[in-house]
Amino acid sequence: MQWITRSNNSWPDNDVKDSIVQHGTVFVPIEISPSIWRPENLLCNFMRCFKRLIYSVENSACPHYFIPENNLFENKIKENAQQKLINKLHILNSYVC
């Protein structure tokens, strides 16, 4: 997930990237369904996190893991950069699905 965000110039500054990816898109799904996080489900779980990332970018809403009322996207992505990022994420998603 970090490689995807780091390779994208439309993404916010680095200080936001790691928090968004780790807290908003990875830790929450693990906490919601810990029993499905097994090696044989790795690709499926990765895609679940990736789709959550797409949803977060599309809706400009990525709650902080420890303080859910804090939106990590608030005032971080400009509208045109957001659309470019959404397009790139959908292109990456189309390769896997």
C-alpha positions in Angstrom: 0.0 0.0 0.0 2.8 2.4 0.8 4.4 1.8 -2.6 1.2 2.8 -4.3 0.9 6.0 -2.4 4.6 6.9 -2.6 4.7 6.4 -6.4 1.8 8.8 -7.0 2.6 12.5 -7.4 -1.0 13.5 -6.7 -0.9 12.2 -3.2 -0.5 14.6 -0.2 2.8 15.2 1.6 4.7 12.3 3.1 3.6 13.0 6.7 0.0 12.4 5.7 0.7 9.4 3.5 1.9 6.9 6.1 -0.8 7.8 8.6 -3.5 7.5 6.0 -2.3 4.2 4.6 -1.5 2.5 7.9 -4.2 3.9 10.2 -7.1 4.4 7.8 -6.8 1.6 5.4 -4.9 -1.2 7.0 -5.4 -1.2 10.8 -9.2 -0.7 10.7 -10.0 -3.7 8.5 -7.6 -5.9 10.6 -9.4 -4.9 13.8 -12.9 -5.4 12.3 -12.2 -8.9 11.0 -9.0 -10.3 12.7 -9.9 -13.9 12.0 -9.7 -13.5 8.1 -6.1 -12.2 8.3 -4.3 -15.4 7.4 -1.6 -16.1 4.7 -4.0 -17.8 2.4 -6.2 -14.7 2.3 -3.4 -12.2 1.6 -4.5 -11.0 -1.8 -8.1 -10.8 -0.9 -7.3 -8.8 2.2 -4.9 -6.5 0.3 -7.7 -5.8 -2.2 -10.1 -5.1 0.7 -7.6 -2.5 2.0 -7.1 -1.1 -1.5 -10.8 -0.7 -2.0 -11.1 1.1 1.3 -8.3 3.4 0.2 -10.3 4.2 -3.0 -13.4 4.8 -1.0 -11.5 7.1 1.4 -10.1 9.1 -1.5 -13.4 9.4 -3.4 -15.2 10.6 -0.3 -12.4 12.7 1.2 -12.9 10.8 4.4 -10.2 8.8 6.2 -10.7 8.7 9.9 -7.6 8.5 12.1 -7.2 5.1 13.7 -6.8 6.4 17.3 -9.1 9.4 17.0 -11.8 8.5 14.5 -13.4 11.9 14.5 -10.2 13.3 13.0 -10.3 13.2 9.2 -6.8 12.6 7.8 -8.0 14.0 4.4 -9.4 17.2 5.7 -7.9 20.1 3.7 -5.1 17.8 2.5 -6.0 17.0 -1.2 -7.0 19.6 -3.7 -10.0 18.8 -5.9 -8.0 18.4 -9.2 -5.3 16.3 -7.4 -8.1 14.2 -5.8 -9.6 13.4 -9.2 -6.2 12.5 -10.7 -5.5 10.2 -7.7 -9.0 8.6 -8.0 -8.3 7.9 -11.7 -4.9 6.3 -11.0 -6.3 4.2 -8.2 -9.1 2.9 -10.4 -6.5 2.1 -13.1 -4.4 0.1 -10.6 -7.6 -1.6 -9.4 -8.5 -2.7 -12.9 -5.2 -4.6 -13.3 -6.0 -6.8 -10.4 -9.7 -7.4 -10.7 
